[in-house]
Amino acid sequence: MKLLKDVKVHAYPKVYDAIVVGSGAAGLFCASKLSQVGLNVCILTKNTADTSSTKLAQGGIAVALPVNDSPSLHFDDTVKAGAGLVDRRTALILVEEGVKRVIDLIRMGATFETDELGLLKFTKEAAHSVPRIVYYKDKTGEEVERALLDAYRGDIIEFAFVKELIIKNGRCYGVIFEKDGKHFTIYAPVVALATGGAAGLYEKHTNPDTSTGDGIAIALRYGAVLKDLEFVQFHPTAFVEDDTCFLISESVRGEGAIIVDSYGRRFMGDYHPLWELAPRDVVTRAIENQKKITGGKVYLDFRPIGEKGVDIYERFPTITEKLKQVGLDPKKDLIPITPVAHYYLGGISVDTFGRTNIKGLFAIGEASCTGVHGANRLASNSLLECLVFGERTAYGMYRDLRFLSLDFKKVSFKKISAFPSQNNLQVYTMKDLKKTMWEYVGIIRDGAGLTKAIDVFRQIIHSSSSFEVRNSAVLALAMAISAMRREESRGGHFRRDFPYEREEFKFHSTFTFQDLLNSI
């Protein structure tokens, strides 16, 4: 099922060995590996090449490199944080291969903080049993993005909005994208979706506005199986004021910052023995609950970091500069915080080499769902996943295309048709969709709210709204239905009408194209 109306599709002058959609860490690492073995690779990106969630990542990369750490210990922490749904096989791959991939990244030119002897420094974040996070100031993602862009040697087409896949007889042959108001086709025997997650579907979030789940929704419309769509990780500490919203890294708490309520009381011990370093879902709900109890705001107190002799401005230059711009000095002031949408745990179901159920179509990074995070991601495992499964997806793509001999001139395509019309002339905006997601599919959910959300998303899909809004509504609808089906609370999914984990729901959920047809 497609969302585009009949359009004139222009031929693009190149056929590539591989196409990667998305220029974050997962897409760049995968594309770099493919280009290193001599393949002709093209990256398509919705905005500029350096616009991605990767660039905004502050904390770092979790990796079992410290002398007092091991992949086994990292594995245990990952499983504990995942609320019973971590795929143990993929988690083992993550922690074991992650050591090699971070070393690869350093060899590609990425810089991390070191001590006076030149040895890597490590910091600690929530739910980690030891400090194992490698970092660069408070802008690790920016440094990773820089290194990967410098290392990549293939083509990049910026401001290319992928709208459709080219699928015939169950195989993907390429994509159709829009650039400068025109639609183009581009072909390759293997295509990887590294389009990022869906936190941008929410009114308050830490992602670029481009993170609206486009690739996930497109894959669903062409028959890819999606998994665990109900699980969204909300980051507990963000600064939100009017139209300003930015993340305050978990590493701030790892260095010693504490959370206090409007009375100045440190309360996290009431909710979890790890206090501020409890799993993110626990901290998020604790903050929301404490706001209701006190009727006031909740704050992050940086001052204990300074009391340990750490220069806050030097350790967190990006965060402290942003706070100064809004008139706050973390050395003196309490910083008001609120949880916001941060990371999407669901996505396109893949195997350990990034393959989807559609031949020739792969998915990596936040657009995919490997099961490695379960229902709640362990802090700083996301960039590690991009590296580990970016490498493995590159291998899967290379292996598959080696045995293919495709003549794209023989591939014919049907006309692109719109969704069935209900003569709904109402035009919805992305703002309408985001408000509905925040109110009814947000931190605290219930059956009544999810029902309202489902009705709204159905209307948007059949409306006269823009392609991007209707495409996003496809994923939003799938997320709301998945949340309705899971009648329990687990990790990043909390239902006030089913507030506890239930053993009968200890499984990965799936959502298919047939489920979509049945729901609209």
N, C-alpha and C positions, 0 to 999 in steps of 0.2 A: 504494500500500500504506500503510495507516494503523496507528497504534499504539493509538488510543483504543478502548476497548470502547464498546458502545452507551450513550450518555448523553443526558440531557435537555438540549437546547440552547435557551437563552433568547434571545428577540429583544432586540436592543439598540436604543434609541430613535432612533439617528441613521444616516443614510446620508451618507457624506462624499464629497468630490471626490477625495480621495487619502488613503491610509493609509501611514504610515511606521512600521515596526516597529524600534525601537531609538532611544536618545536620546544616542548618542555624537556626535562631530563630524560624521560623514558624514550621519547621520539628521537632526540638527538643522539643518545647513547646507542640505540639500535641502528640508526642511519649511519653513524660513524663506523660502527663495526662492519656494516655491509659495504661501505665505501672502501674500507681498508682492504677488503679482499677483491677489489677491482670491479665491483658492481656499479652500474649507473643508477644512482639513487636521486629521488626528488622528494623534498619536504614541502608540504603545503601547510600554510599557517593562516589562521583567521585574521590575525593582526600583524604587527611587526614580529620578527623572528624571536625577539627577546621578551615578548609579552606572554607570560605564563605564570601559573601558580608556583613553579619552581623558583622563579626570580624573587618571589615574595617570601619564600621560606626563610625563617630567621634562625631557628634553633640549630640544626645540624644533621648529621647522619649517624645513626646507631650502628656500631660495628664492634665485634668482639676482638679488639686489638690490645686492650690493656693487659698487663701481666697478671692481674688478678681476675681476669675474665676468661670466658670460653664460649664457643658456639653453643654448647649445651646449656649454659646458664642463660644466654641470650634467648635461646629457644624456650626455656621454662618461663621467662618473663613475658615473652610474646604470647604464649598459650594462656597464661593466667589473665593477661589483659583482655584477651579476645572473648571472654564471657561464654566459653564452652563451644564456640563455633569455628575456632581456628583449624584449618586443614593442616594436619601435622606434617604431612609429606612436603607441602610447599613451604611451611615454616622452617623445616630442616634445611631445605634448599637455600632459603633466604639467609639464614645465619651462617651456614658453612661457606657458600659461594660469595657471600657479601664481603668477606675479608679480602678476597682476591679482587673483587670489583672496585673496592675503595682504593686499593693499591693501584689498579689500572687508572682510576680517576686522577690520582696524584701524578702518575707518569704522564697523563695527558695535559698536565699543567695546573691542576687545581691546587690552591694554597689553603692550608689549615693552620690554626694557631699552634705554636710550638714553644717549649720552654727554652731556657738559656743554653741547654745542651743540644737543641735542635730536635728534641723528641716531641711527638704529638701530645698536645694537651687534651684532656677529656673532661666533659661536664656531665652532670646527671639531670635527668628529667623524670617526670612522673612514671611510676610503676617499674622503673629500672632498679635492679638490686645493686648495681655498681655504676660509677661514672664510666660511660662508654660512648659518649657523643662527641665525635670530631666536629669542629666548628670553625668558622671564620668570623670573628666579631659577632654581630647579630644579623649578618646578611650572608649566611652560608649559601643559600639558594642562588643569590646573585653571582657569587663566585663560581659555583658549579655551572650555571648557565653560561657564564663567560668562557670558562675552560672548554666546555663542550662545543660551543659555537666556533671557537678558535680551531678546534681539532677537526671539525667536519669539513669535508672537501667536495660535497655534492651540491646540487642545485637547491635553492630555496625560493619558493614563490610566495611572497607576502600578500596579505589582504585577499587571500583566496578562501572563500567560504564554501566548503564542501557541502553540497545539498543532496546528492544522490549517489548511490553505488551503482556500478555497472555489473549486473548479475545476469547470468544465463545458465540454465540447467544446473543450478545449485553451486555455481562457481563465480567468484568475483574476478573481473577483468580490469577494473579501474574505477574511476570516480568521475562525477560531473561536479564542477565547481563554478562559482560566480566570482568574477573579478571585473571591476570597472563597469558594472552593469551588464556584462555579457556572460553567457554560460559557455564553458569549455569542457571538452572531454579529454581525459588523460589516461593512458593505458599502462598496465604492468601485470605480470602474472601473479604477483603477490602484493597485497596492500595491508598496511598496519594502521589501525586507528589508535592514536595517542593523543586524543582530543581533550584530555583532562576530565575532571569530575563535574558535579552538578550543584556545588554549594552556591554558585551564582544564581540559582533559581530562587534563593531566599532574599527577603528584604534586607536582612543584616547578615553580612558574610565577610570573609577575609580574602576571597579570591578575586582575580580580575573579573570584570563584567562579562568577559568572553566565556567564562566557565559555566555554560548553561546546558551541558549534557548533550550537545548536538550530535556527536558521534555515536553516543549510546542510543539515542532515539532513532537515528538513521539505521543503525544496525538492527534494531528491533523491527523496524518497518520492512526490512528485507529478510527477516526470518532468523536472525541470530537469537540465541537463548540468553536471557539476562538472569542475573543471580543476586540475591540479597538486597533488593532495591529499597527495602524499608530502613536500612541502617545508614544513618547520617551521623557523623561525628561533629558535635558542636564544641568549639574551643571555649573554655571557661573565661579566659581573660582577654578581652578586647576593649579598646576605648571607643565608645560610641557617643557622638554628640551631633545632633542635627544630621547633616549629610556626611559628616566625618566618621569613618570607621577604619580602625587599623588594629592589627594584631599586636599583642604584647606577649612575646615568646614564653613558652613554658620554661625555658632555660633561666628566666628571671627568678622563678620559684626554685629552680635547681640550684641557683647560687645563694638562695637564702631568703628571698622575699616572702612575706606572709600575707594572708588574706584576712581582713577584718570587716566587721559589720559597721552599721552606722553609729554604734556605741563604742567603737574601737576595740571590740572583743574579737580575739582570734578563735574562730568557731569550727574549723574543719575537723578538729579532733572529735567533735560530736558525731561526725558522719563516717569517719574512716581512720584506722590507726596510722596510716601514712600521712595524715594531715594534708598539707598542700600538694604533696606528691602522690596522692591517690590517683587512680585511673581517671581519665578526662570526663567520662560520663558521670562519675560520682561527683567530681568537683563541680561540674556544670549544674547538676540538679541541686546540690547543696547550696550553691549561690542563689539559685532561683527560690529555693525554699526559705533561705535566711532573709531574703528581701520581703517575703510575705510575712514572716514572723515579726520582723522589726518595723516593717512599713517604711524602710529607708533604703539607701544605697549600700552597695558592697564595694570595698576598696582593696587595692593592692598596695602594700607598704614596702617600698624599696629600701628603706633605711637600714634594716638588718644586714643588707649586703655591704653597705659602707662601714658598718660597725666591725665587719670581718677584715677590713683593710682593702677591699676591692673598690677601685674607682669606677663608679657606675657609668660615668660618661664615656670612659675608655672601653669598658666591657660591652656596653650597649649603646653605641653612638647613634644608630638609626632610630631606635625607640626613644631615647632621651631627647633627640632633636625634634622628633614629631611631637612629643609632649610639651616641649618648650614653645613650639609654634602655636599650641592651644592654651598657653599661659600657665602650664604646670611644670614645677621643678621636682623631679622624683627624689632629690636629696632632702627636700623639705616637705613636700606635699603628699597626701594620700591620693592615689590615682583611682578614680571611679572606673569600675569594670563591669562588663556584662557579657554573658555567653552569646556567641554568634555561630552561624553555620561555617564550617571550616573544611571538612574533608568528607568525600563521598566513599563509603565502604562498599556499596553495591556497584554493579557494572556489567559488562559483557562477560559471560562465562567463557573461560579459556582453560586449556590444559597447561602443563608446565613449560611448554614452548610457545605460548601465546596464541595457539590455534583456536579459532571459534568453530562452531558447527558448520560454517559455510567454507567450502574449500577456497583456498587462496586469500581468505580474510583473517587477519590477526588483530589482536588488541593488547595494549600494554599500558602500564601506569594506572592512573586513577580512572581511566575509561574502562579498564578491565576489572574483573573480579577473580582473583586467583584463590581466594579463601584464606590468604595468609594473615589477614587482619581479624578474621572472625567478625564478631559483632561490635568490636571496639579496638581501634588501632593503638598499638603501643607507640608512644611518642618517638618521632624521628626514624621510624621504620619505613616511611613513605619514600624518601629519596633512595634508601637502600633497595626497596622493591623496584624502583625505576631502573637502577643499575643492573641488578641481578636478572630481572626478567626482560630488560632491554637486550642484554647479551643473549639470553636464551631464545628470545623471539627472533633475533637476528639469525641465530643458528637455524631455527625452524624454517624461516623464510628462505635462507640460502639452500637448505637441504631440499625444500619443496620445489623451488624454481629450477634447480639443476636437472630435474627429471621432466620438465615441461617443455613442450614445443608448441607455442600458441601462435596462430595467425589471426591477428586482431581484425584484419580486413574481412574475415568471415563471420565476425560477431555482429549480429543484427540486434536492434533494440526496438522495444515497443514504445509507443508514444507515452509521454509522462502525463498522468491524469491526476486530478485533484481528489481529495477525500469526498465521499458522498455528501452532497449539499442538503441542508435542511432549511434553505432559504433564510438563514440567520445572517442578517446584515449588520449585526452589532460588531463593532471593532474593539477588541481587547488589546491592551498594551502589555509589555513585559512587566510594568509596574503592577498591574492588576494581578498577574500570575504570581509575582513574588509576594505580594501582600497575602494572597490566599495560602501560599505555601507556608509563610511564617506563622500565620494565625492558626492553621488547622493541621499542618504536617510538620510542625516544628518540634521544639524541645519536649513539650508535654502534649500528648495526643489522646483522643478518645473517639469512640465510634461515631458520635453525633457530628463532631467536627470533620472527621474524615469523609463522612457522607456528603457534607456540604462541599468539601474540596473536590470530590469526584464529580459532582454535578457541574461545578464551575469549569473544570478541565474538559469535560465532555462538550460543553457549550463553546469553549475556545477552539477546540479541534474543528468544529463545524461552522466556525464563524468566518467573517471576512477579514480576519486579522492577518498580519504579515506572516511570511513563511517561518521566520525564526520563532515567533510567538507560538504558532501552532505546532511546530516541531518540538519546542520545549514542553508544550502542554501534553504531548504524547508521553514523554518521560515522567512528567509530573503526575499524570493519571496513573501510570504504572506504579509509581512510588506510593501513591495514596492507596491504591488497591492492595498492594503488597503489605502496607502497614495495617490495613483493615483486616487482612487475612491472619496476621500474626497476633493472636489474642493472648499476649503476654508482654512483659517488659524484659528486655535483654540488651545490654550494651547501649548502642546509640539509638535504640528504639524504646520509648517509654510510653505506656498506655495507662492513664489514670484509672481507667475502668478495668484494667488487668495489670495491677501494679507489681506482680511478682513473676519470676521465671517459672516456666512450666516445662517439665521433662518431655512431654509429648510434642513440644515445639523446638526441641533441640535438633534442628536440621536446617540445611541451607534451602532457602526458598528459590523458586524459579518463576520467570515470567516469559511467555512466548508470544509470538505473533498472533496465534489463535486466541490467547487471553485478551490481547488488544482488540481483536475483532469482536469478541464477545462482550466487551465492556463499552463499546461506543455505539 
